[in-house]
Amino acid sequence: MNAQVNYDVLVIGSGAAGLTLALHLSAKYRVALLSKQRLQDGSTWFAQGGIAAVLDEMDSVESHIADTLDAGAGLCHPSSVRFTVEESTAAIRWLIDQGVDFTREGEDYHLTKEGGHSHRRIIHSADATGRAVHSSLLVKVLNSPNIDCFEHHVAIDLIRQPDPQKGRFRCAGAYVLNKTTEDVELLQAKAVILATGGASKAYLYTSNPDGASGDGIAMAWRAGCRVANMEFNQFHPTCLYHPKAKAFLITEALRGEGAQLKLPDGSRFMERFDKRGELAPRDIVARAIDHEMKRLGADCLYLDISHKDPAFVREHFPTVYSNCLKYGIDMTKEPIPVVPAAHYTCGGIMVDQHGRTDLDQLYAIGETTFTGLHGANRLASNSLLECLVYARSAALHIDEHLDSVQAPRKAPEWDASRVTDSDEDVVISHNWDELRRFMWDYVGIVRTRKRLLRAQHRVKLLQREILEFYANYRITNDLVELRNLALVSELIIRSALDRRESRGLHYSLDYPGLRELAMDTVLVPENYANQRQFI
């Protein structure tokens, strides 16, 4: 990448949200699309279950909306839910037009059912839906002459500039670390889109790939954007428990097809916690597993689908079957050992229906955002749907307005004249481990105010160390991610302390009941973009 090149649009993130937006933009715009690792290394590639959409004549928009609102425990924004669900059928048709090969049953697409859904509405590609979606979209992007893709480029911070026409600040690009050359490059654009995913790597155990370090949320907060509902971290109930398995998720679709959760003695337990049993929403299932593990002192519990026909299991879940087999577990004959793990960030950067943030010309889409869709608990398989719907909406808004936007003024080059190479990288790895461990222990599935206050004290100490390191040593990918994770962890803790009730994914032993009025937790930075006038 030439550091002097300006683009019309800068997309930071190469998952389903970023690729979808890039493909929906007019071909007349020059687009730069950044990936911090390889293009296929984000969370989308690893998504197994599928995409929720109204596709069956027995299903309805109203039913999908009702299920989403129920899972969201009173905090979903009805207008956002309706907008997303009403666009779901068109989103799936667009994917099919892009060549995504969804699983069929005869002439029809096979639809499965997951926790919290009242109908079979999950369209999927076996148990590797994310890979099927991502690979199809990536082929289209790589063949688009107006889109330049850059792998191994990590956004460090956004660039803000005053806009004299509006009397407030606008986003004008980003400083980007080229991991190959180790140089920091200046990349400017008329519109910037954050499609950077979530922040589940803040936790010691997670189903997410290594890049899920909350970069977009942290950059937007530093640039003056509000965030909301950061306390709602979804823990997937069933990740493979094995000493050699790293972050392998066991799709919820197994439970949708009859898999049973069992204690070490082989007995079932979910119906003691919810009449829906294994098909209860994820927050209930995760808390039930956590409760039973702590009650029994067990390292894991078990997910059993061995009572189903082996051919059916292998056909519908080839990815899970082959990965379990690598670790000596034949799921057609024996139960799978599972534990909960941090999986999805339900809160994030506040955006409107077009993905607009508080900072002009900065958009955000996908898991990095708070749209109001998920409320206090994301309904299974609504995440990829949100990526598709809001990416298209943001692209349409950009297409309608970008020609009237002035090109940004030249920003200063990154100043690395006063930093040195560090010989203390062990500090970064130690702080990374400490942060993720106390977040797991103190800000996990079940919380107390005392634990949260301990976590808040620890994260502030860590941030002081990280700031000193950041100011004196040359930028590295690990330092960028650690700085972002520490900030996002602080936002999670602050939000959790503000919510004095138990709702959805936030469960407090000190406040086990529900407040009568359901309210979002909104955090406002000191440099809140729309309040900080420069004229």
N, C-alpha and C positions, 0 to 999 in steps of 0.2 A: 504493500500500500504506500502510495506517495503521500507524505504528511501534508502536502499543500493542496491536495485534491478536495474539492467541495462536492457534496452530493445534494440532491433534492431531498432525499429521505434516508435516514439512518435507522436501521432496525437492529436492536441489540438483543440477540437471542435467536436460535435456529430451531426451536421446537415447533409444534403444530401452530401456535399462535403467530410466531414470527413468519413462518413460511406462508401461512394462509394470507396474512396481511400483504406480504410482498407480491403474491400472485394476484391479489385483487386490485392492486394499484394500477393506474394507467401506465401503459408501456412507454409513455413519453417521459416519465420521470426516471432519473438515474438513482438507483437504490443501492446502498451498501448494507449487507447483512453480515453481522458478526457472530462468530461462535467462539466461546472461550476455550473449547477443546475441538474435537472433530465435529463436523456438522451433525452427526447422528448420535452424539454422546449425551444429549439431554434426557429429561424425564419422559418425553413423548415416546422415544424409541423403546422404552422398557414397559410402557403401559400395556397391561394384559387384557383386562376385562372387556371394554368396549365403550360405546357411546350411547347415551340415553336419548331417545327421540320417539316421537309419535309416528309410528309406521304401520301399526296393525289396525284393522277396521274395528276391532273390539276395544281398542284403546282410545283415548281422547286427550286433547290439550288440557281440559279441566282436570282430568285425573292425574296427569303428570305434574301439573301445577300444585294440586292438593298434596301429592306425595312429597314434593320439594318443600312446601311450606311446613308440612308435618315434621320432616327431618330437621328443618332449620330452627325448630324450637322457638318460634315466635319472633325471630330476628330477620327473616328474609324480607326483602323489599318486594311487595307484590308486583309492582310495575316491572322490576328487573326480571322476576321469575316469568311473568307472562311474555315479556319481550323475547327472552331466551327460548322458551318452550315453543312459542308460535313460529320461531325461525328454525326450529330443529329439523323439520322435514326437508326444507330447502337446503340446509347445511349438509345433510346426508346425501341428498341428490347431487350436490356439487362435488362431494368426495367421490361418488361413484363415477361422475363425469371425468374426474382426474385420474381414474384408473384403479381406485382402491378395490381390492378383491375381497369383499365381505363373504363370510361363510353362508352357503345356501343349504336349504333342506328341500330337495326336489327343485321346483321352479322358483320357490320363494326364499327370501333371506331368512336365515335362522335367527330368531330373537330369544335371548335368554333373560332371566330374571335375577335381580340382585337385592340385597337388603334394603328395605324401605320402599321398594316398588310394589305397586298393587297389580301390575300387568307385566307381561313379557314385552320389554321395549328396548332391550340392550342389543344393538346390532354390533357384530364383532367379526374379526378375522381369526378364527380358531381362538387361541389364547395369546395372540401376539398382535393385537389390534394396533397398538401404537407403532410398531415396526411397519405394518402394512400401510398405515396412513402416512407416516413420515417418509418412507422410501418413495411412495408415489408422488408426494408433494415435492420432495427434493429433486427428483428427476425433472419435474416441470421448472423448478427454480434454476437449476443448473443449465437448462436450455433456454433461459430467458436472457436475451442480450442486454437488457437494461439493468439486470441485477448482478452485482459483483459480490461474491461470497468470500469471506476472510475467516479461515480457521485459526485457532490459537491466538485470538485477539481478545484481551480482557478489558472491558470498560472500567476505568478507575473513578472518574467523576464527570458529572455533567457540566457544561459551560452555560452560564447565565449571562445575558446581556440586556441592557435597558432598551426598551422599545418606546421611542419618543411619541409614536402615534397613539399608544394606549396608556402611557404613563405608568407602566409596570414592567416587570422583567419577562423575558422570554428565554426559551432554551435554544441554544445555538450550536449544539454539538456535544462532543465528549473527548476527554483525554483517554487514550487507549494504549494499553501495554501490548506490544508485539512480543509474544513469548518466544518467538524464533530468534529475533535479533536482540531482545531484551531492551529495546528502545521504547520510549513513550512517544506516541504519535498524536498529532492534533487532527481530529476528523470533524468537520463542520457540515451542517445540513440545515435546511429550512424547517424540517420537522424531524423529531426524534421519537422513536417508539421503544419503550421498555417491554421486552417479552422474555424476561430473564428467569421465569419460574419462581419457585418458592424458597423456603429457608429451613427445610427439615434437617439439614446438616448441623443445625444448632444443637441437635440431640445426638447422644452417643449411639443409639440404635435407630436406624432409619432404613426405609425401603428405597430411598432416593440415591441417584448417582452423586459422585463427589462434587459436581458443580452447583448443587442446590444450596448456595450460601447466602441467599437473600440480597444479592447485589443490587437489583433494581429497586427494592424497597429502601435500602440504605442510601443509594444515590439520590433517589427522589426526596427522601427526608432531608438530606443535607442541602438539597436545592430548594427547600422551602415548601414541600408538598405534605399535606396531611395524610395520615394513615388511620385505619380503623380496624377494630376487632382482631387485633394481633394476638389476643389470648386464646383464640380458637385454633389450636393445632390438632389436626386430625391424626390419630394413631390408627394405622391399619391393624385390625385384630390379628391377622395371620401372616407373619413372615416366617420363612423357614428357619428353624433353630438347628444349627449345626456349626461346630467350631470352624469349619473351613468355608462355610457359605457366607458371602458378603452381600447383604442387602437384597436378598431374593424374596420377592413378594409372592404369596400364594393367592391367586386371584379370588375375589369374592364370588365369581361365577361358579366356583366349586360348590359353595353353599347354596347358590341358586339352583344347582342341579342335584341337590340332596345330600351334600357332604354334612357330616355331623361333628360337632365339637364335643370332645370327651376328656374326662379327667384321666390321670394315670391308671386308675383301676378299670377304665373302659366305660364308666357310666356317663350319661349325658347330664348337662347342668343348665343349659341356656333357658329352658322354660321356667326355671325358678326366678329368672331375672326379667323375662319379657314373654308375653304370650305368643309372640311371633317367633320365638326360639332363635335358630341360627339366622333367620332373615330379619332380625331387628336391625335398626340403623347402627352404623359402625361405632358411634360413641358408646352405645349400650353394650355392644358385644365386646369392645376393647376393655371397658371397665369391668365387665363380668369376668373376663379372662384374667385381668390384673388382680381382681379380688380373690379368685380361686387360687392363683399362683401364690399369692401372699399368705392365704389361709393355710395352704398345704405345705408351703415352703418348697414349691416345685420350681424347677428351672424352666419348664415349658408345659404346655398342654398339647392336645392332639386333634387333628382334623382328619376325619375318616370318610373316605368315599369308596372303600374297598368292597362295599356291598353292591355297588353298581357293576354293570357288565364291563369287563376289562376293555373290550373293543371300543365301547362308548367313551370310556375315560381317555384312552389313548387318542381317539379321533378328535375329541373336543378340547383336550388339554395337552397337546403334544409338548409345548414348552415346559410346563410344570412337570410333566411326566419325565421328560429327558433330563431336566436339571436335578430332580430328586434322585433319579437313577444314578447320576454321577456321584452322589453321596451315599449310595448303597440303600436307598429307600425306594421300594417298589410300591407306589401308591395304589396299585390295583390289588395288592395283597395285604397291605399294612397301613396304619395311620401315619400321617405326616406330623412330626413335632413342630409346633408353632409357638411364636411369641408376638405380642404387639410391638410395633415400631412406628416412629414418627413418619408420617406419610404425606400430609398435605397441609398447606398454609391457607386457612380459610379467610383470613384478613389480608390486608395489604394496602397499596396505594389507592386512595379514593379517586374514583373516576366516574364520569357520567356515561350515558348510553353510547356515546361515540368514542369512549376510551380516553377522553380528555382529562388531564390532571389539573391541579391548581396552577401550574406553570404553563404559560402560553407556549404552544408549539411542542409541548411534551405530552405524548400519549403513552398509555400503558395498557397491556392486554394480557389475559391468561392468569396463571396462578399468582403472579406478582401483584395482582390488583384486589381491591374490594369493590365489587359491583353491586352488592346486595343480594346476589343470587343464592349464596350458600347459607347465610344466616349463621347460626351457632353450630351447624354441623352439615357438611356437604353430603348431599344425597349421592349415592354411588353412581359413577359414570356420567355425572353432570359436568365434570371438569373439562374433558375434551370438547364437549358441546359448547361450553362457555368460550373456550379458545376460538372456535370456529365462528361463532355468532358475533362476538365483539371484535374480532380481527376484521371481518367483513364490514362491520359498521364503522370502525375507525378508518379503514381504507376509503370508504365512500366519502367520509367527511373530509379526509385529506385531499381526495380528488376534487372535491367541490371548492376548496378554499386555498389550496397551495399556490396557485398562480398569482394570487393577490398578496402573498407573503414576500417581503423583501428578503434578499439573501443576507445572511448574518455578516457582521463586520469581522475582520480578521482578529482572532483571539491570540493572546500571547502564547508562545511556545512553552512547553513544559520545562521548568527550571530544575535541572538536576545538578547544578554547579556546586552545591554545598553538601551533597550527600556522599557517603562512602559505601563500599561493599561491606556487607556484614560478615563477621566470622562467628556470629552468635545465633545462627539459625535454629539452634536447639530451643531458644526462647520462644520462637514462633510455634514449634511443634508442641512444646510443653503447655503454652497458653491455649492452643487449639484443643488439646486433650482435656485440660482443666475446665474450660468453658463448656464443652459438650457433656462432660460428666456431671457437673453441678446442675446444668439445665435438665438432664435426665432425672437426677435425684430430687431436685427441689421444685421443678416446674413441669412435671410430667403429667401422667394420666389423672392422678389424684393429688390435690394441692392443699397446703395450709398457709395461712398468712405468715407464720413464723418462717417456714421454708422459703417463701417468696422474698421476705425481707433479707434473709441470708443470701439468697441468690442476687438480689439487688446490690448488696454491699460488695459481693465478690466481683460482679460484672463491672462496677465502677473502678475497682482496683485494677482489674485487667485492662480496662480502657485507657487508664493513665499510662500503663506500661506500653500498650500498643501505640498510643499517640507519640510517645517519646521515640519508639522504634521507627515509626512512620516518618517522623520529622528528620531523622538523622541518617537513615540507611536507604540504599537504592531499592526501588519498588520491585517486588516479586509477586507472582501469582498467589503464593501462600499468604503473603502479608496483606494483599488486597482482600482476599477472602476472609481472613481472620478479622480484619478491621470491620468488614461488613457484618460478619456473624455476631461480633460483640455488640454492635449497634442494634441489630435486629433483636438480639436476645434481650437487650435493655428495654426495647419497645414491647416485647412480649411480656416481660415481668411487670412493667408499668401498667399495661393493660389488664393483666391478671389481678394486680392489687386494686385496680379501680372497680373491678366487677365483684361486688359483695353479694353474690348469689351463686347457685349452681345451675347452669344452663348449658345444654348441648355438650360441647367438648370441654367446657370449663367446669370442673367439679371440685368444690372446696369443702373440706371437712368442717371448716369454721362457719360456712354459710350454705348448708345443704338444701335450703329451700329456694323457691323461685320468687323473685320480686314481682309485684303485680304488674308493673309497667316494664315492658321489654324495650331496652334502649341500646343503641350501638355505643361502643367505646371509641371515641374519636380523640386522637392525639394531635396536637398542633405544634409544629416547630417554631422556634423563636423567629426565624426568618420566613414565616408563612408568606408565600409568594404573592398572593393577591392583596396582602395588607402592607407589604413593604414598598411604599411609593418612593421614587427617586427624584420626582419633580416637586 
